[in-house]
Amino acid sequence: MEDVTVERSVTLDGSPEEVWENIVDGDLAGEWMGSPISIDPRPGGDIHFAPDGTPYIGTVEEVEPGRSITWSWRHPDRDPSQVTITVEPEGEGARLTVIERLLPYTITDAREHPPADTGRWLPEVLLAA
C-alpha cells in the first residue's frame, strides 16, 4: 500500500489551552469539523463521528493532554486512517497541526491461517459458523 499522508498547519489567535479545549470538547470540535463529534480524550477512548449519517468507528490511541491526541478510525466505505492533532505555542497564539495518514486494511481468515494453539477450539468455532 502506498503511503498516503496529509499534513496541514495553521496559526490561531487562541492560547494553546483554548485550542486544545476546542479539539477535545465535542460541541466545539463538531463546529470545527462541520458535524457533531464526540471524543473521549484518553487512550482507548471512543470517537463518534457520522458526517454523512454513517458512523466512523474510532479509538483514541495516545494523548498528551494539552499538546496532542492521536486516534485511528474507519468509515465503513473508506480506508482506515490515523489522525494526529498537535497544539504548540506560537507567538501570542497557537499552532495547530493535523496529520492524517491512511492505514493498511487487511482481514485474515482464521481457517486459512490459524495460530498454533487454536487446534482445540477452532473446529468448534467453524461448526458454529
Number of C-alpha atoms within 10 A of each C-alpha: 7 7 8 10 13 10 12 10 13 10 16 18 13 15 18 22 16 14 23 23 15 17 25 19 15 20 14 17 20 19 12 13 12 10 15 16 22 19 20 15 23 17 15 14 16 19 20 18 22 14 14 8 8 11 15 21 16 21 22 22 18 17 18 12 14 17 16 19 23 21 24 22 23 18 15 11 8 11 12 18 19 19 20 19 20 23 25 19 16 14 11 11 17 22 19 22 16 17 15 18 16 20 18 11 11 5 5 8 7 11 11 7 8 12 10 7 8 10 10 9 9 15 12 10 10 10 7 7 6
